[in-house]
Amino acid sequence: MQKIIIDCDNTFGVEGCDLDDGLAIIYALGTGKCELLGVTTTFGNNNLEVVSKNTVSFMKSIGMEHLPVHFGHAENAAENSAAKFLTEMASKYPGEVSIVGIGSLTNLYHAYLLDATFFDKVKNLSFMGGTTEPLVIMGKVLSELNFSCSSKAAYNVLTKGHNIKIATGNICLDALFTKERFDKLKDSSIPFLQWLCAQGQYWFEREKEYFGHDGIYKWDIYSVAVLTSPELFSSNEVHISPDEDSMKTGNLIGQGASFSVEIPVIKDVSSYIEHVYAAYENFANKSSQPPAL
């Protein structure tokens, strides 16, 4: 069973903010295919204080308060508890730990500043972020967030890291999770799934209002799934060339040196989506009562 750490900007339960980091955590715990060593917090969906406090509350609410949560730092590596945890785990389990980065990549950059051999000890880096072409949904162009919100960190991590897998904003658009399918959770006899359905309604409503479609993109789950269930994806090696300027908009195609990363492609979208719901149910079967955020 592979060891992973999820570095995230989790705002599940914060009014008006995305749920996908929390869904990615639930998915990882529900797959039965990985050992979650801990969660580290960074900024992106909201500031570090909000994300960190919310993540502690979230982990407690889903019955996972025993898992460590380490807070990141926006500027100072020496004061970054998350970065120290990342380096400690990489040193404790050299070649065994994979890191899922689904917010800004500041903590990973700080881990490298603390230990120049950090990336040599990590098994895989799997990120959600970046674009290879304009990101367009229903005719509306979206700005990239995860790489661009800490562009210096993203540039350094991408150019110094190894064994990189990226779920770009573009590739995540392959899988639309429809409201019709999500709403079936409320008919479940399992309280956790009923709660999950209720928690997700505002996200669907927001997406409907802004984009006009009846679905959501669960961006962050993609980057966990490529590690835990690689059989669902086709390997897809892509040459990228980021530079410091291109990272300011999250564009992976810039004027920098070219190198290859893996941008896995879903083989069968329907199977992938049902696989995600199966992980939810598997986790929910461990929880007799719905959380209370």
Secondary structure, 3 states (H helix, E strand, C coil): CEEEEEEECCCCCCCCCCCHHHHHHHHHHHHCCEEEEEEEECCCCCCHHHHHHHHHHHHHHCCCCCCCEEECCCCCHHHCHHHHHHHHHHHHCCCCEEEEEECCCHHHHHHHHHCCCHHHHCCEEEEECCECCCEEECCEEECCCCCHHHHHHHHHHHHHCCCEEEECHHHHCCCCEEHHHHHHHHHCCCHHHHHHHHHHHHHHHHHHHHHCCCEECCHHHHHHHHHHCHHHEECCEEEEECCCCHHHHCECECCCCCEEEECCEECCHHHHHHHHHHHHHHHHCCCCCCCCC
